[in-house]
Amino acid sequence: MAEENTQKGAGSTDAGKPGFFDRIIGKIEKLIKYCSSGVWSDPRKTLKVRIVKTINLTVQAFLNRDLQIKSMAITYQTVFAMVPALALLLAISKGFGFQEIVEKELYTYFPSQSKALGTALGFVDSYLAEASSGILVGVGLIVLLWTLISLLSNIEDAFNNIWDLKTGRNTIQKIKDYIAIFLLIPILMILSSGISLFMSSTVLSAVPFAFLTPMVNAMMELVPVVLTWGAFTLCFWLIPNTKVQFKFAAISGAFSAVAFEILQVLFLSGQIYVSKYNAIYGSFAFLPLLLIWLQLSWLLLLSGCGLTYSLQNVFSYNFFGNLTSVAESYYRKVLLVVTAVIYRRFHNGLPAPTRNMMSMTYGLPIRLVSSITDRLQRAGLIQMNESRDGDNDPGLIPTTDTDKIMVKDVVSRVESAGMKDFIPEFNTTYRQALNEINEISTRMYDAAGDMLIRDLDIFVQLDNPGKDTSE
């Protein structure tokens, strides 16, 4: 009898109410359900909702965008590009007389890979010696630049994929930007060395009280972390081919910098316990550790990019399903609304809307807007506003006269865009059926009406009506 009462107390009460443990389990299940899916139906814009949505979106981006596979692919390319990259870096620094400083900074920034750096620098010396004579001068330079541009191009493609961008920088932009990056890296490393030297000599000698010396030393230890933070921030801000808000890039950069320093510490301390690798790999024992470290580092960089994307788009990301699951009729409705927004704003002489602006102002999911605008571009109905100098998130403008494009024209051109007539003998074999299908399609397009696309009523009542410029 006592045992029965105990079981009732743990599971449920005499009145049929759930017991303590049942309530705890129920709350946990409810919390998990809310965090995983229910939060996207929560219209509030509080800090708690933002944090939950950001974490949810970042985790989903990590799991669904194959970041681990991308990090492995970039790691593979990094191994090939490591020696050419170091060769270019040291060649530039040697031209300015700072080769020793740059080498010292490399060991400072990557203390867990000192063995790998030593081996790579030995290869660099041989590489530069061979490339400085004969035909290898031209061929070696071309191979070097191609290897580095290919690596950076794949990194940019990975970032653009995280941001749902279909197009990247053109070839000329890539060459200019990537050369600028490799010219800036040695300069930043020299500045870092100068800051450390200034802190260790001038500042310490000027400290009036001895008890402040540990504080200054601690600040000196933070200099590499701060510079790492700046490097991550610039990556998240500049690499994606879209307009990224600096504050979100800085937040992600801070998390990534701390995680990277933790990774360094773990590898430094972990190398003590991997002496067994020496018996297996001999002098190449550093290689498997280097590969693991590279993959984790790239994975950290891609995850930081995903966090930046989540922070910036968390409230415009109100659709989290697979786009292929959207009903075609519903997709067509959204497509017509997006087209009407672009055409109507252009007709009224208003600024060309960007994808992010359309998502935030008109309450449309950013992924759906990106997919639709890509289809409208392929159909030749809109184009990017290239006149927005210096803006990586250009506006969208019509390609044709807004007084001529009707609703049925939009539907017809979008559905007709793409590959066709690629099946051999298809038109001949199914000629009769295709004639009937074409007649049906013509009637459907005619049924769409002769209303101009810009005349669709897309006015949106916002909390601040002054922000709505669609009228």
C-alpha positions in Angstrom: 0.0 0.0 0.0 2.8 2.4 0.9 4.6 1.5 -2.4 1.4 2.3 -4.3 1.2 5.7 -2.6 4.8 6.4 -3.4 4.2 5.6 -7.1 1.2 7.9 -7.1 3.2 10.7 -5.6 6.0 10.4 -8.2 3.8 10.1 -11.2 0.3 11.5 -10.6 -1.9 12.7 -7.8 -5.2 11.2 -6.5 -7.1 13.9 -8.4 -5.7 12.7 -11.7 -3.3 15.6 -12.0 0.2 14.9 -13.3 2.9 14.4 -10.7 6.1 16.3 -10.2 8.3 14.3 -12.6 5.5 14.3 -15.3 5.3 18.1 -15.0 9.0 18.5 -15.4 9.1 16.1 -18.4 6.2 18.0 -19.9 7.8 21.3 -19.5 11.1 20.0 -21.0 9.2 18.6 -24.0 7.3 21.9 -24.4 10.5 23.8 -24.3 12.2 21.6 -26.9 9.2 21.9 -29.2 9.1 25.7 -28.8 12.9 26.0 -29.4 12.9 23.7 -32.4 9.8 24.8 -34.3 7.3 26.8 -32.2 9.6 29.9 -32.0 9.1 30.6 -35.7 5.4 31.2 -35.0 6.2 33.6 -32.2 5.6 37.2 -33.5 7.4 38.9 -30.6 10.7 40.6 -31.1 12.1 40.3 -27.6 15.7 39.5 -26.7 14.7 36.0 -25.6 12.9 35.2 -28.9 15.8 36.6 -30.9 18.4 34.5 -29.0 16.3 31.3 -29.5 15.7 32.0 -33.2 19.4 32.9 -33.7 20.6 29.6 -32.1 18.0 27.6 -33.9 18.9 29.1 -37.3 22.6 28.7 -36.7 22.3 25.1 -35.7 20.0 24.3 -38.7 22.4 26.1 -41.0 25.3 24.0 -39.6 23.3 20.8 -40.1 21.6 21.5 -43.4 24.2 23.3 -45.4 26.9 20.6 -45.3 29.4 22.8 -43.5 31.5 19.8 -42.4 31.8 18.7 -46.0 32.7 22.2 -47.2 35.3 22.5 -44.4 36.9 19.2 -45.5 37.0 20.4 -49.1 38.6 23.7 -48.1 41.1 21.8 -45.9 42.1 19.7 -48.9 42.7 22.9 -50.9 44.5 24.6 -48.0 47.1 21.8 -47.9 47.9 22.5 -51.6 47.8 26.3 -51.2 49.8 26.5 -47.9 53.3 26.6 -49.4 52.3 29.0 -52.3 50.5 31.3 -49.8 53.4 31.4 -47.4 55.8 31.9 -50.3 53.8 34.9 -51.5 53.5 36.2 -48.0 57.2 36.0 -47.3 58.2 37.3 -50.7 56.1 40.4 -50.1 57.5 40.9 -46.6 61.0 40.2 -47.8 60.6 43.0 -50.3 59.9 45.4 -47.5 62.7 43.9 -45.3 60.3 42.4 -42.7 60.6 38.7 -43.5 61.9 37.7 -40.0 59.1 39.7 -38.3 56.4 38.0 -40.3 57.9 34.6 -39.6 57.9 35.4 -35.9 54.3 36.5 -36.0 53.3 33.3 -37.8 54.6 31.3 -34.9 52.9 33.7 -32.4 49.5 33.4 -34.1 49.6 29.6 -34.6 51.6 28.2 -31.6 49.9 24.9 -31.8 51.2 24.3 -35.4 54.9 25.3 -34.8 56.1 21.9 -36.2 54.0 22.2 -39.3 55.0 25.8 -39.8 58.7 24.9 -39.6 58.3 22.2 -42.2 56.2 24.4 -44.5 58.8 27.3 -44.3 61.4 24.8 -45.3 59.4 23.9 -48.4 58.9 27.7 -49.0 62.6 28.2 -49.2 63.0 25.5 -51.7 59.9 26.8 -53.6 61.3 30.3 -53.9 64.8 29.0 -54.8 63.3 27.0 -57.7 60.9 29.8 -58.8 63.6 32.4 -59.0 65.4 30.7 -61.9 64.6 29.9 -65.5 61.1 29.3 -66.8 59.7 28.6 -63.3 59.6 32.4 -62.8 56.5 32.8 -65.1 55.0 29.3 -64.6 55.6 29.3 -60.9 53.9 32.7 -60.5 50.9 31.6 -62.5 50.5 28.4 -60.5 50.9 30.2 -57.3 48.3 32.8 -58.1 45.8 30.2 -59.5 46.2 28.1 -56.3 45.5 31.0 -54.0 42.6 32.5 -56.1 41.0 29.1 -56.3 41.2 28.6 -52.5 39.8 32.1 -51.8 37.1 31.7 -54.5 35.9 28.4 -52.8 35.8 30.2 -49.4 33.7 33.0 -51.0 31.4 30.4 -52.6 30.9 28.7 -49.2 30.0 32.1 -47.6 27.6 33.0 -50.4 26.0 29.6 -50.1 25.4 30.2 -46.4 23.8 33.6 -47.3 21.6 32.0 -50.1 23.4 34.0 -52.8 23.5 32.5 -56.3 26.0 34.9 -57.8 29.5 35.9 -56.5 32.0 38.5 -57.5 33.1 38.6 -61.1 36.6 37.5 -62.1 38.1 41.0 -62.2 36.7 41.8 -58.7 38.1 38.6 -57.3 41.5 39.3 -58.6 41.6 42.8 -57.2 40.1 41.8 -53.9 42.3 38.8 -53.4 45.5 40.6 -54.3 44.6 43.3 -51.8 44.1 40.7 -49.1 47.5 39.2 -49.6 49.1 42.7 -49.6 47.3 43.6 -46.4 48.1 40.4 -44.4 51.9 41.1 -44.0 51.2 44.8 -43.2 48.8 43.8 -40.5 51.2 41.3 -39.1 54.0 43.9 -39.0 51.6 46.3 -37.2 50.8 43.6 -34.7 54.5 43.1 -34.0 54.9 46.8 -33.7 52.1 47.0 -31.2 53.5 44.2 -29.1 56.9 45.8 -29.1 55.5 49.2 -28.2 53.5 47.6 -25.3 56.5 45.7 -24.0 59.0 48.6 -24.1 57.4 52.0 -24.1 54.3 51.3 -22.1 55.9 49.1 -19.5 58.7 51.6 -18.8 56.1 54.4 -18.5 54.0 52.5 -15.9 54.4 54.5 -12.6 53.4 51.7 -10.3 54.8 48.2 -10.2 51.5 46.6 -9.4 50.1 47.8 -12.7 52.7 45.7 -14.7 50.7 42.5 -14.6 47.7 44.4 -15.9 49.7 45.7 -18.8 51.1 42.2 -19.5 47.6 40.9 -19.6 46.7 43.5 -22.1 49.7 42.4 -24.2 48.4 38.8 -24.1 45.1 40.1 -25.4 46.6 41.8 -28.4 46.6 38.6 -30.6 43.0 37.8 -29.5 41.9 41.3 -30.5 43.6 41.1 -33.8 42.1 37.6 -34.4 38.7 39.2 -33.6 39.3 41.8 -36.2 40.4 39.2 -38.8 37.2 37.2 -38.2 35.0 40.3 -38.3 36.5 41.5 -41.6 35.9 38.0 -43.1 32.3 37.9 -42.1 31.8 41.5 -43.2 33.6 41.6 -46.5 33.6 38.1 -48.1 29.9 37.5 -48.7 28.7 39.2 -51.9 26.0 41.1 -50.1 25.6 43.9 -47.7 26.5 42.6 -44.2 25.9 44.8 -41.1 29.2 45.4 -39.3 27.7 45.0 -35.8 26.6 41.5 -36.5 29.9 40.6 -38.1 31.7 42.0 -35.0 29.5 39.9 -32.7 30.2 36.7 -34.6 33.8 37.7 -34.9 34.1 37.9 -31.1 32.6 34.4 -30.6 34.8 33.0 -33.3 37.9 34.6 -31.9 37.3 33.2 -28.4 36.5 29.7 -29.9 39.7 29.9 -32.0 41.8 30.7 -29.0 40.2 27.8 -27.1 41.0 25.5 -30.0 44.7 26.7 -29.9 44.9 25.9 -26.2 43.3 22.5 -26.6 45.8 21.6 -29.4 48.8 22.9 -27.4 47.8 20.8 -24.4 46.6 17.9 -26.4 49.9 17.4 -28.3 51.5 16.2 -25.0 49.1 13.2 -25.1 49.6 12.1 -28.7 53.2 10.8 -28.5 51.9 7.5 -29.9 51.5 9.3 -33.3 55.3 9.6 -33.4 55.7 5.8 -33.4 53.2 5.5 -36.2 53.9 8.4 -38.5 57.5 9.2 -37.5 58.6 12.6 -38.7 55.2 13.2 -40.3 53.4 12.9 -36.9 52.4 16.6 -37.2 50.4 16.0 -40.4 47.2 14.3 -39.1 47.1 16.9 -36.3 47.5 19.7 -38.8 44.6 18.3 -40.9 42.3 18.1 -37.9 43.3 21.6 -36.8 42.7 23.0 -40.3 39.3 21.4 -40.6 38.2 22.6 -37.2 39.4 26.1 -38.0 37.6 26.2 -41.3 34.5 24.8 -39.7 34.7 27.5 -37.0 35.0 30.2 -39.7 32.0 28.8 -41.7 30.0 28.5 -38.4 30.8 32.1 -37.6 29.5 33.1 -41.0 26.3 31.2 -40.3 25.9 33.0 -37.0 26.3 36.4 -38.8 23.6 35.4 -41.3 21.3 34.3 -38.4 21.8 37.5 -36.5 21.0 39.7 -39.5 18.1 37.7 -40.9 16.6 36.3 -37.7 13.3 38.3 -38.0 13.0 38.0 -41.8 13.5 34.2 -41.7 9.9 33.4 -41.0 9.9 30.4 -43.2 12.2 27.5 -42.4 10.8 24.7 -44.6 12.2 23.3 -47.8 11.3 25.5 -50.7 10.4 22.4 -52.8 7.5 21.7 -50.3 5.8 25.1 -51.1 2.7 24.6 -53.2 3.2 25.8 -56.8 0.0 28.0 -56.6 1.2 29.6 -53.4 4.7 30.2 -54.8 3.1 31.9 -57.9 1.1 34.2 -55.6 4.3 35.3 -53.7 6.1 35.7 -57.0 3.5 38.0 -58.4 3.5 40.1 -55.2 7.4 40.4 -55.3 7.2 41.4 -59.0 4.5 43.9 -58.3 6.6 45.5 -55.5 9.6 45.9 -57.9 7.6 47.3 -60.8 5.4 49.5 -58.7 8.2 51.2 -56.8 10.1 51.8 -60.1 7.0 53.2 -61.7 6.5 55.6 -58.8 10.2 56.7 -58.9 11.0 55.2 -55.5 14.4 53.6 -54.6 14.9 50.2 -55.9 14.2 47.6 -53.2 16.9 45.1 -52.1 16.1 41.6 -51.1 16.6 42.3 -47.4 14.5 45.4 -47.6 11.6 43.5 -49.3 11.8 40.8 -46.7 11.7 43.2 -43.7 9.2 45.7 -45.1 6.7 43.4 -46.7 7.0 40.5 -44.3 8.2 38.0 -46.9 10.6 35.1 -46.1 14.2 36.0 -47.2 14.8 32.6 -48.7 11.6 32.8 -50.8 12.4 36.3 -51.9 15.9 35.2 -53.0 14.5 32.2 -54.9 11.8 34.3 -56.6 14.2 37.1 -57.6 16.6 34.6 -59.1 13.7 33.2 -61.3 12.7 36.7 -62.3 16.3 37.4 -63.4 16.4 34.2 -65.4 13.1 35.2 -67.1 14.6 38.6 -68.0 12.0 40.5 -66.0 14.3 42.2 -63.5 18.0 43.0 -63.1 20.4 44.2 -60.4 20.8 48.0 -60.1 24.5 48.2 -60.9 24.5 52.0 -60.3 24.5 51.5 -56.5 28.2 52.0 -56.2 30.0 50.3 -53.3 26.8 48.4 -52.3 27.0 44.6 -52.2 23.3 44.3 -51.9 22.0 46.1 -55.0 18.5 47.1 -55.7 16.2 45.3 -58.1 14.7 47.1 -61.1 12.5 46.1 -64.1 14.1 45.3 -67.4 11.1 46.4 -69.4 8.5 49.2 -69.6 6.2 49.0 -66.6 3.3 50.1 -68.8 3.5 47.0 -70.9 4.1 44.0 -68.6 0.8 42.4 -67.5 0.2 39.7 -64.9 -0.2 37.0 -67.6 3.1 38.1 -69.1 4.9 37.5 -65.8 3.4 34.1 -65.4 4.2 33.1 -69.0 7.8 34.3 -69.0 8.7 32.8 -65.6 7.2 29.4 -66.5 8.9 29.5 -70.0 12.4 30.4 -68.7 15.0 27.7 -68.5 16.2 24.7 -70.5 13.8 23.2 -73.1 13.9 21.0 -76.2 16.7 18.9 -74.8 14.9 15.5 -75.1 15.6 13.9 -78.5 12.5 13.4 -80.6 10.2 14.6 -77.8 8.4 17.2 -79.9 7.9 14.7 -82.7 6.7 11.8 -80.6 4.3 13.8 -78.5 3.3 16.4 -81.1 -0.5 16.0 -80.6 -0.3 16.1 -76.9 2.0 19.1 -76.9 -0.4 21.0 -79.2 -3.2 20.4 -76.7 -1.0 21.4 -73.8 0.0 24.6 -75.5 -3.7 25.5 -76.1 -4.4 24.8 -72.4 -1.5 27.0 -71.4 -2.6 29.8 -73.6 -6.1 29.8 -72.1 -4.5 29.8 -68.6 -2.3 32.7 -69.4 -5.3 34.6 -70.9 -7.3 33.8 -67.8 -4.6 35.5 -65.7 -6.1 38.8 -67.0 -4.8 41.9 -68.7 -4.0 43.8 -65.5 -0.6 45.5 -65.4 1.6 43.9 -62.8 2.4 47.3 -61.3 -1.4 47.8 -60.7 -1.6 45.0 -58.1 -2.5 46.5 -54.7 0.6 45.7 -52.6 0.2 48.4 -50.0 1.4 47.2 -46.6 0.2 48.8 -43.3 3.3 48.9 -41.0 3.7 49.8 -37.4 5.3 53.0 -38.8 3.4 53.8 -41.9 6.0 56.4 -42.9 8.4 53.6 -43.6 6.2 52.1 -46.3 7.1 53.6 -49.7 5.2 51.3 -51.9 2.5 53.8 -52.7 
